[in-house]
Amino acid sequence: MFRVQLPQPQPPGAPTVAVLVKRYRTERMPTRTDTKRSYEVWISNHIMPKWGDCAITNLEPRPVELWLASLPLAPKSKAHIRGVLRNLWDFAAWSGEVPREQRNSMLYCGRNDFGTRVLKKTGNLKLVMQTMGHVDVKTAMKYQHPELDIVRSALNDTQPAARA
């Protein structure tokens, strides 16, 4: 089946990631020293160089996930960067810069959809684990969605044997 994805209406004057980060630093940045320091590292070294000039509403799940997969970092570090991006989206929604429902489709549903598509296309669970930054195979297995007809076929093939 072919799906056409229509462009999402963009709010007028959606802020760039750089503008949003500047406001986030003053209004919502965690105050705990260690947390703040690690957020600053992820923002300054990774998020701002790549996405600083991009409008927050133009961030799409696939490019973000491919970019994260290309970074020479540990999976946990990639998860932290993804978490900071989520926090920026939450801040944008909280401050009224973007509609909340648009944020939900950006890094939450889009991430799951991306993992499922990688698995369906390649059939390689290890590749999904690397792409999504998972270290445990159980976490990556949630992207396996058996098709209904496959489940029905499996259930029909495993009828209990007649007792003698």
N, C-alpha and C positions, 0 to 999 in steps of 0.2 A: 504494500500500500504506500502511496506517495503522499506525504504530508507537506502542505505549503504553510510556511510560517510567516504570518503577516507581521509587519513591523509594529512594535508597541508604540503607542502614543507617548511622546516624551514631554514631561512637564517643561513649560517655558523657563529657560534660564537655569537648567539643572547644573549644579556646581561641579567643577572639576574635582578630581580626587585630591589635588593639592589644596584647594580651598576648603574642602571638607576636613582634611587632616588638620589644617590650621585651627579650625573651629573645634574639632574633636579634642585637640591638645588642651585647649583652654576650658572646655565645658565638660567633657566626659572621660578624659584620660584617667586611668586608675591612679590612685594616689600612693599605693604601696610601692616603695622604691624599686624593688626587684622587678615587679611586674611592669612598672613604667619604663624601666631601663630596657627590658626585653622588647616591649612594644616599640620603643624608639629605634632599636636596632632593626627590627623587621620593617618598620616604616621607612627609615632613612636608607637602608642598604638594598631593599628589594622592591617595596611597593612604589615609592616615589620615583625611582629611576625608570620603572617600566610603565606605570599607570598615572603618574602625576598630572600630565596634561590632558588626560582622558576624562570626559564627563562621566560621573558616577553611573548614570543611566545607560552608558554605552558599554559597560563591562558585561561581557557575556560568559556563560559557564565554560564553554568549550575552550576559548582562548585562554581563560584563566587556568583551567586544569592542564592544558598543554604547556603553558608557561611554567606552572609549578612542577610538572613532570620533568621539564628540561633543566631545572635548577640542580646544581651539584650539592644538594643538601640531604641530610637524613630525613626519612619520612616524618618523624616527629616535628622537625623544624618546618617542613612544608605544611603540616597541619596547623602549626602556630601561625604561619603567615596567612593561611586560609581563615583562621579564626579572627585575626585582626581585620581582614577584609570584611568578614561577616559583621564585626563590631562597627565598622565604618558604615555598612549598609543599615544596620540597626539604628545608628545615630542619624543617618540621613532620613530614615522613616520617622524616627522619634521627633526630629526637628521639622518635619513637614516638607522636606526637600524632594522626596520621592514617595509615591503611593506605597503603602505597606505591602499590598498584594504583589506589586512588581518585585519588591525585594525578596519575597518568599520564593518566587520562581527563579531568581538569579543564582543564588549559591546553595540553596537547599534542594529543591526538586531537580534543578539542572544538574547538580552533581550526581544524584542517583541515576538520572536518565543517561548521563554520560558514561557512567560505569557499566550500566546495563548494555548500552550500545557497543562499547569496547568488547565486552564479553561475547555478545551475539555475533559480532563481526569476526572476531579472532578465535573464539572458543578457548582462549588461553587465560586461565584464572591467575596465573603468576604475573602476566602482563597487567591485568586489572589491579592486582595488589601493588605493583610498582607504580602504575599510573596514578592510583588513588592515594598512595602513601600508606597503605595498610601493612602491618607487620604480622598480623594473625590471619590465617586463611579463613577462619570463621567469620571475620568481619567482611571480607571480600565476597563471601558466598551469598550475601544478601542481594547481590546483583543478579543472581541466577533466578530467573522467573520462568519456570517451565510453562510452555504453552499448554492451553487447556486440552487441545486434541492429543498432545503427547501424554498428558496425565490420564485422559480417558483410555487411550490405547494401552497404557501400562496397567491400568486397573482391569481392563478386559482380559489381558494376557495372563493375569495372575489369579484366575478363578480357583477357588479351593478344590483340591482333588476329591473325587467321590470316594467315600469310605467303603471298603469291601466288607 
